[in-house]
């Protein structure tokens, strides 16, 4: 039932039918919606100089249940040295994407959140306060086009990920894996070596957490193709894009790593009983050899025990014409509720500016800093010489085409986790081949393309 409700809500959001963008509605902190033009843009705000007497409470919704009571209070205290009368109340939400998507169906969800990818870019203005013009903000911030429509930016990235694989260097050395694998076949062979020569779980899926399965979607673009146009420009127009290319590249190659690892018994004994929080310590202790997660997870594994030096991060094992690539891009973006009071929106923008420019959150989480020109963290040393590939935006006039195809086909890449969960379940049960799964995806993708009169290229 929850999946049905979410699906209906995503469809409603995609068509802008949840609530009218111009409505005068009560805000979460009092007052009514006012026109975006009555506020300064985020680049115009001067931290510690502007609006220092602002007296307001803002409600912040976050997916970071692990640090809401430890790290965030330090940021609040530091921010309040400049803005003592801005009170910040965090709410950490489990099953964040589903929950916040449903809450966005009303205007009173809070003041600042991490924008869920279930919101199509053409609909951002229905829910979120414009932060500034792309031409201006892109001079200062990485990936400012990630949550942008018609050259207006609605979100700034909290941190920026490189897409690779976490691994325990001690276990890989113990298993005799050198050099690191560069193709799917080499990677699966490495996992087999770990199973044969160590007591560690070769690949921990974290299947039971659900959201962790969606992480696999992040590798099908830059990491698997080396092409910055693949995700937003090529994929919407591609014929049967999920088929096996036969050369160990593309989306099929990514999903085949998961499918084959499970099918060959190179994962935990019972994926349905995995434990996300517990897996961090297991990785640190060497009980787990490998996990497929973005670079944001590096510091969490390092801090989960005394063996931080054992935690490594390597490129996803796909080689395109003799070269490896790594996808890179924004993590969750901070977004401000357009229906909040004027004071709450200004306070929220000030807090975003602090988080992005002064808190060091992005760097501390093992990500590429959002402010341009800052050095990447040392945890990404293994990516020296690897081309980082950021997805280019959609072609003009097609800004929401990919979202519409994904929603219509229910192959909801980077939106929901179910399609990847289906792969894992099929491998566990042995009731479907990966080819059968992707053939179904391709059929539904093609039907969605026909529904929207998409030209196949």
Steps between C-alpha positions, in 0.01 A plus 500: 500500500787740583654437158165563332449827687855611420455413134180701478662790680806497274268507200305789651818693570626436147190666362496778757157396626571476871443868566509815292833678487353845542267430791501723808542243774595509868866432564655266753621797699207734450414747226410434139679421179658804340654549157855371458619842384460652847804308625872536430668214319740284697805653334390845618491398866805581713544256786535669837417841355147485360182433702691449827192601702272248332283323759340182365492122537568281197418133466761292315427152363799270448576143400808489727354309793852400600631849579193705585580492873879527471631697202210732424480653851858624451401671178200661666715635783756639255232657280333659802818690582401713200122460526410446868127548444460245220393174660559185296300185565609183318285198426682191374278276289537129434389398147571861419420516128161334534402692812603848383337443160170430670539799732557731206136444405420774754673840531567466873772237498770725649741764376815328372548148371715280285319513164388148402576389146134403463431865418544561126717800420218678320295483822765636737352848491168363628660409830832675552630854530729615215854541633642692207596493134708210368741737324581663835494205740699271270796735534524410869337160550563154352208331322275803538296369205400182688169645622449771239225581253493779241834627632358546850667304782273350766753296698867494600678172563572400858804305384617357170576137441741304292349163417726212591523198727594476868746224575709379792861528389624246755256235381578565133871463577434182698309359201787585265306751291749727324444702288145604570239358259408712198224295335188319625662161440814601690289632786294183531822297490638719782187437708548126448860531620381675814249223565762230444785657698347708781215486749354831379172541315618583146219746414245626751180606323323668793186372329270534801556875524331547161641841415849353468386302197425822314867590532574272203319740267771760556753297299312444174591836346849650529663199666355253249519706180747785547243720326366811680203509260386144569255552787302808405542522122563150363302273733159661433547438124683166512355178361514214753756680718520228766610218268837330532750688283733202499806702596459535878375859484168680538213451746478123449862457608431683827191302591665173395762547772226502763304216343801272450649570843175389663448206264854371565468527878754781536282705735367464855323172576155659538469840332153550650653534849775754430563784747607839364629649824670178600665466160717805565684335787519173307669681213743671735589169667550317172193278532376654175737544204296712261193727481367690200421851626590858412799682647276649769525164682879502537518701820213304655696176457823659623335634813327170584805351670876523558605393148437812293820441301358171368212670320570561132296630208548386142338575162210281390648209300402596147744592226384688190737464205798449728417777748318519831262780592311596813165670520497812714220728602290655769361311795171620650438870439384745763165653406287771663121477527352774281192503725690590817490852640739758361714491816514120499609493136776754560615312811500173306711651222745639755530157660554334161770754422666423833481123448645521149766765557608475864391179674740267310221240492561407136872442551457323834263254335766396249348695212621753248442845654204694362697824483719495192877508533525306824715188512334157489544278809798266528258206512467530122871447433432179305316709240813684387509471121135391484278733298206620706182522294212725602166458324421783261150649529219399267459658159290818488132415509569151642572598859241262645490240221715245682292532817180447302638189329626360829167559672293364210716189456550445875870446429558781746879540485629729773143550621396180677679177595252235390650419160838422663330308780333292225844408365625391840185300577519321165862407565416378852205290382649393168164551330605752232811570300633852475422490128135432576492794741659750264290377206195599705659836585576565135142418398356738757758767417409475131130527582565815703703646213209438265262655754700826482579482128873476563730478199727196528859579415 
